[in-house]
Amino acid sequence: MIFLSGRFMPLEDATISVLDRGFIFGDGVYEMIPVYSRHPFRLREHLARLQNSLDAIRLVNPYSLDEWARIINQIIAGNTGEDQSIYLQITRGPAKRDHAFPPRITPTIFVMSAPLTLPPAVTRERGVVAVTARDNRWLRCDIKSVSLLPNVLLRQAAVDAGAAETVLLRDGLLTEGAASNIFVIRHGVLLAPPKSHLMLPGITYDVVLELAAAAGIPSDIRQISEAEVRDADELWLTSSTKEILPITTLDEQPVGDGRPGPLYQRIAQCYQEYKTEVMRSGIVQ
Ligand SMILES: Cc1ncc(COP(=O)(O)O)c(C=O)c1O
């Protein structure tokens, strides 16, 4: 079951206009919310980021937080699987093709669920391969826009190279991954690039920094040079659907000793414990 602009229906019955500005211009924003044991994880934070994305593209939020929570919970209930990933998209809607906003337009609102398929244990144990590329995206990477062509091409570059992710560098500095945030560990310190217009403010990024602080792992949020990335003891990628994964090979070179490092083991355990705790308490924050 999906939700489309006010109605719940089977995916097969859902249709939108070919003139939808999401289709024509990529004029829309989205969110991806992981669901554990039928509880949306960090829902408030995802909806706050959605609001920021909508504000940035000058779209009025069609629903209140309570209304969003009701729709999302109905979609979770209407789909099978304890763990799901909720995809939510709002476009400016259908209109005669013209770049400028039309005066009156009804947004298209779409919510669907897919099974949440987390990386298997062997991937967490061995780590993943990544490559680097120049970050050639626009300068509003903080907006979770459906205009993802640069990210699509950058992720495909990883796949073509037999890798799982592309680590992006802009002007000699680390920004993020094609579809993830990147953390660097050097000399026992967790380094993270500061949130800015050059990266998506990841919900998992925040969780990792909170868990690191609680575990007494020192962290430093600052600009990270390409040299520091290449000379890292550990590299992690984070996202809602991958959680935390160690990058053990970068551009065909081993990261550290080429195996997931000790801080990865610690943070990954903290993350699993945190998930279990919030699911048990029923407050999935
Ligand atoms: C470009 C980009 N950066 C970072 C992230 C991680 O964000 P989150 O942890 O909220 O999933 C994503 C998520 O898919 C992404 O597409």
The ligand as a MOL file (V3000), in Angstrom:
LIG
                    3D

  0  0  0     0  0            999 V3000
M  V30 BEGIN CTAB
M  V30 COUNTS 16 16 0 0 0
M  V30 BEGIN ATOM
M  V30 1 C 24.1430 12.5820 -0.3230 0
M  V30 2 C 23.7850 11.9520 0.9810 0
M  V30 3 N 24.4980 12.2700 2.0680 0
M  V30 4 C 24.2290 11.7170 3.2780 0
M  V30 5 C 23.2190 10.7780 3.4320 0
M  V30 6 C 22.9530 10.1720 4.7940 0
M  V30 7 O 21.8040 10.7380 5.3930 0
M  V30 8 P 20.9310 9.9050 6.4470 0
M  V30 9 O 21.8640 9.4650 7.5270 0
M  V30 10 O 19.9400 10.9030 6.9360 0
M  V30 11 O 20.3210 8.7540 5.7250 0
M  V30 12 C 22.4360 10.4270 2.3380 0
M  V30 13 C 21.3410 9.4760 2.5140 0
M  V30 14 O 20.9600 8.7400 1.6620 0
M  V30 15 C 22.7110 11.0240 1.0710 0
M  V30 16 O 22.0100 10.7110 -0.0230 0
M  V30 END ATOM
M  V30 BEGIN BOND
M  V30 1 1 1 2
M  V30 2 1 2 3
M  V30 3 2 2 15
M  V30 4 2 3 4
M  V30 5 1 4 5
M  V30 6 1 5 6
M  V30 7 2 5 12
M  V30 8 1 6 7
M  V30 9 1 7 8
M  V30 10 2 8 9
M  V30 11 1 8 10
M  V30 12 1 8 11
M  V30 13 1 12 13
M  V30 14 1 12 15
M  V30 15 2 13 14
M  V30 16 1 15 16
M  V30 END BOND
M  V30 END CTAB
M  END
